[in-house]
């Protein structure tokens, strides 16, 4: 049993954990980037490529707040531009903000026992909600045109 916890084994297990947690983040970022790509460049508050900063350790925790706000503002502006009623002026913002707050609190010892599971659930719910809004944009035609286009 003691042979299992040798430094090389722990290193391999750590790398497996890092890479296995990176795969869902990549698909999450792709979902947010695709949603932003469906927004007209004039109403985007954040560029789709900027979502990749979420992968950077520690920076990603802070960047997630900005990313959630940018995606919500961009989607809200795009729904307005297309003349479609949106349930909220900042779609999925409150859900994303709750996810960000739980994620930021997850770095604190003992508190992370409660916030990490909550953050995981909120992250999945936010991801699904953004995916739904992205699909709604697929089926809508722009109704309003900005001057200068």
C-alpha positions in Angstrom: 0.0 0.0 0.0 2.9 2.4 0.7 4.2 1.9 -2.8 1.1 3.5 -4.2 1.8 6.9 -2.7 5.3 7.4 -4.2 6.1 10.9 -5.5 5.9 9.8 -9.1 2.5 8.2 -8.6 1.2 11.3 -6.9 2.6 13.5 -9.8 0.8 11.3 -12.4 -2.5 11.4 -10.4 -2.2 15.2 -10.0 -1.6 15.6 -13.7 -4.5 13.3 -14.5 -6.8 15.4 -12.2 -5.6 18.7 -13.8 -6.2 17.5 -17.4 -9.5 15.8 -16.6 -10.8 19.1 -15.0 -9.5 21.0 -18.0 -11.7 19.2 -20.5 -15.0 20.5 -19.2 -13.6 24.0 -18.9 -12.6 23.9 -22.6 -16.2 22.9 -23.6 -17.6 25.6 -21.3 -15.4 28.3 -22.9 -16.4 27.1 -26.3 -20.1 27.5 -25.4 -19.5 31.0 -24.1 -17.4 31.9 -27.2 -20.0 30.6 -29.5 -22.7 32.6 -27.8 -20.6 35.7 -28.1 -19.9 35.0 -31.8 -23.6 35.0 -32.4 -23.8 38.6 -31.1 -23.1 41.5 -33.5 -19.6 43.0 -32.9 -21.2 46.4 -32.1 -23.1 45.0 -29.1 -20.4 42.7 -27.8 -19.0 43.8 -24.5 -16.3 41.2 -24.5 -14.6 39.5 -27.4 -15.1 35.7 -27.8 -11.4 35.0 -27.6 -11.1 36.7 -24.2 -13.0 33.8 -22.7 -9.9 31.7 -22.8 -8.4 33.7 -20.0 -10.7 31.7 -17.7 -8.2 28.7 -18.0 -5.3 30.7 -16.4 -5.0 29.6 -12.8 -5.9 32.3 -10.2 -6.5 34.9 -12.9 -9.4 32.7 -14.1 -11.2 33.2 -10.7 -11.2 37.0 -11.1 -11.7 36.9 -14.9 -14.8 34.8 -14.5 -16.6 37.8 -12.9 -15.8 40.0 -15.9 -16.6 37.2 -18.3 -20.1 36.6 -16.8 -20.9 40.3 -16.9 -19.6 40.7 -20.5 -21.6 37.7 -21.7 -24.8 38.9 -20.0 -24.5 42.4 -21.3 -23.7 41.2 -24.8 -26.6 38.7 -24.9 -29.0 41.4 -23.5 -27.9 43.9 -26.1 -28.2 41.3 -28.9 -31.7 40.3 -27.9 -32.6 44.0 -27.8 -31.0 44.6 -31.2 -33.0 41.7 -32.7 -36.2 43.1 -31.2 -36.8 40.0 -29.1 -38.0 40.2 -25.5 -35.5 38.8 -23.1 -36.6 37.6 -19.6 -33.9 39.8 -18.2 -31.8 42.8 -19.4 -28.7 40.8 -18.4 -29.5 37.2 -19.3 -28.2 34.6 -16.8 -26.2 37.3 -14.9 -27.5 36.5 -11.4 -26.8 32.8 -11.9 -23.3 33.4 -13.3 -22.6 35.9 -10.5 -23.6 33.3 -7.9 -21.3 30.8 -9.6 -18.4 33.3 -9.5 -18.9 34.1 -5.8 -19.0 30.5 -4.9 -15.9 29.9 -7.0 -14.0 32.7 -5.3 -15.1 31.5 -1.9 -13.9 28.0 -2.8 -10.3 29.0 -2.3 -10.9 29.4 1.5 -10.3 26.4 3.7 -13.3 24.8 5.3 -15.7 27.2 3.5 -14.8 25.4 0.3 -16.5 22.2 1.7 -19.8 24.1 1.2 -19.1 26.4 -1.7 -17.3 24.0 -4.1 -20.4 21.7 -4.5 -22.6 24.7 -4.9 -20.2 26.3 -7.4 -20.2 23.1 -9.4 -24.0 23.0 -9.6 -24.3 26.7 -10.4 -21.6 26.4 -13.0 -23.5 23.6 -14.8 -26.8 25.6 -14.5 -25.1 28.7 -15.9 -23.5 26.7 -18.7 -26.9 25.2 -19.7 -28.6 28.6 -19.5 -26.1 30.3 -21.8 -26.4 27.3 -24.2 -30.2 27.9 -24.3 -29.8 31.6 -25.0 -27.3 30.7 -27.7 -29.8 28.4 -29.3 -32.4 31.1 -29.2 -30.1 33.4 -31.1 -29.8 30.7 -33.8 -33.5 30.8 -34.6 -34.0 34.6 -34.5 -33.5 37.1 -37.3 -32.2 40.6 -36.6 -35.0 43.1 -36.6 -33.1 46.3 -35.9 -30.2 47.5 -37.9 -27.6 49.9 -36.6 -26.7 53.0 -38.6 -23.5 52.6 -40.5 -23.8 48.9 -41.3 
